[in-house]
Amino acid sequence: MKRVTEESASPFDSIEGAHQYVSLLSEALEEARGAIQQDADAASRGKGTERRIEALQLVAYKLNQLGEHLAATRRILNDLRTLRRLLLRERDDTAAAPPEVG
């Protein structure tokens, strides 16, 4: 098992790397939402069939679901980073403390 303090071999082996990846994925999601909205607007102005409009609405709904999951993932990763910092500081504090004489 890999120790928390070891350097990662890949940018995706750490909490920070995962957080950065999720952030990039969120940006791509926002771009996709914009493109789908433009397509849906064009389709609703008579340039698409009813089936295409429904499909675009479903895509928009699924992108919204994915966005909610990504937001939750980012919050979880933030919590994990905070907890790791707390644990590492606690570990550093106990390592730096002089032994008790009893």
ZAMARGU-4260 file (C-alpha; in steps of 0.2 Angstrom, whole numbers, plus 5000, padded with zeros to 4 digits):
<rodrens>
0) 5000/5000/5000 | 5006/5017/4995 | 5010/5030/5009 | 5000/5046/5008 | 5016/5057/5009
5) 5025/5048/4994 | 5027/5057/4978 | 5014/5052/4964 | 5021/5044/4948 | 5006/5051/4938
10) 4996/5067/4941 | 4981/5057/4943 | 4988/5047/4958 | 4985/5061/4970 | 4969/5070/4977
15) 4976/5086/4969 | 4977/5077/4952 | 4960/5070/4954 | 4953/5087/4959 | 4962/5095/4944
20) 4955/5082/4932 | 4937/5084/4939 | 4939/5103/4936 | 4944/5101/4918 | 4930/5089/4916
25) 4918/5102/4923 | 4925/5115/4911 | 4922/5103/4896 | 4904/5099/4903 | 4900/5118/4903
30) 4906/5119/4885 | 4895/5104/4880 | 4880/5112/4889 | 4882/5128/4879 | 4883/5118/4862
35) 4868/5107/4866 | 4858/5123/4871 | 4862/5131/4854 | 4857/5115/4845 | 4841/5114/4855
40) 4837/5132/4851 | 4840/5129/4833 | 4830/5113/4833 | 4815/5122/4842 | 4815/5136/4829
45) 4809/5123/4816 | 4826/5116/4810 | 4823/5099/4819 | 4811/5085/4821 | 4801/5082/4837
50) 4812/5067/4840 | 4828/5077/4838 | 4822/5090/4850 | 4817/5077/4863 | 4834/5069/4861
55) 4843/5086/4864 | 4832/5089/4880 | 4837/5072/4886 | 4856/5076/4883 | 4854/5092/4892
60) 4846/5083/4907 | 4860/5070/4907 | 4873/5084/4906 | 4864/5092/4921 | 4865/5076/4931
65) 4883/5074/4927 | 4886/5092/4933 | 4878/5088/4949 | 4889/5072/4951 | 4905/5082/4947
70) 4901/5096/4960 | 4898/5082/4973 | 4914/5074/4968 | 4924/5091/4970 | 4916/5093/4987
75) 4922/5076/4992 | 4939/5079/4985 | 4940/5095/4995 | 4935/5086/5011 | 4948/5073/5008
80) 4962/5086/5005 | 4957/5095/5021 | 4957/5078/5031 | 4974/5073/5024 | 4981/5090/5029
85) 4974/5088/5047 | 4980/5070/5048 | 4998/5075/5042 | 4999/5090/5053 | 4993/5079/5068
90) 5006/5066/5063 | 5020/5079/5062 | 5015/5087/5079 | 5016/5070/5087 | 5033/5066/5079
95) 5040/5083/5084 | 5033/5081/5102 | 5046/5076/5115 | 5043/5059/5123 | 5035/5060/5140
100) 5045/5055/5155 | 5036/5044/5166
</rodrens>
